[in-house]
Amino acid sequence: MDYNKMYSSSEEYRRDELIKKIEHAVNKLTLEELEALHYDMITKNYINEWNM
């Protein structure tokens, strides 16, 4: 993707594109990698275990 085009697009479009890329990458992770990512996100308060 042309990054100049990406950043001249609407914020919502840019957000959607980044989410798609992240979802694609996450789908390729092993269970151990997902667990490590989960732990990291909890410790940084991106995920709150008690509200899930």
C-alpha positions in Angstrom: 0.0 0.0 0.0 1.2 3.5 -0.8 1.8 5.1 2.6 1.1 8.6 1.3 -2.3 7.5 0.2 -2.9 5.8 3.5 -2.2 8.9 5.5 -4.2 11.2 3.3 -7.2 8.9 3.6 -9.8 9.2 6.3 -8.9 8.3 9.9 -11.5 5.5 9.8 -10.1 4.0 6.7 -6.5 4.0 8.1 -7.8 2.4 11.3 -9.6 -0.3 9.4 -6.5 -1.1 7.3 -4.3 -1.3 10.4 -6.7 -3.6 12.2 -6.8 -5.9 9.1 -3.0 -6.1 9.1 -2.9 -6.8 12.8 -5.6 -9.5 12.5 -3.7 -11.2 9.7 -0.5 -11.2 11.7 -2.2 -12.5 14.9 -3.8 -15.3 13.0 -0.4 -16.6 12.2 0.9 -16.8 15.8 1.4 -20.0 17.7 -0.4 -20.6 20.9 2.7 -19.8 22.9 3.1 -16.5 21.0 -0.5 -15.6 21.6 -0.1 -16.3 25.3 2.9 -14.1 25.4 1.1 -11.3 23.5 -1.9 -11.7 25.9 0.3 -11.4 28.9 2.0 -8.4 27.5 -1.3 -6.7 26.7 -2.6 -7.4 30.2 0.5 -5.9 31.9 0.1 -2.8 29.7 -3.6 -2.6 30.6 -4.7 -3.0 27.0 -6.8 -5.9 28.2 -8.7 -5.9 31.4 -9.4 -9.6 32.4 -12.2 -8.6 34.8 -14.3 -6.8 32.2 -14.3 -9.6 29.7 
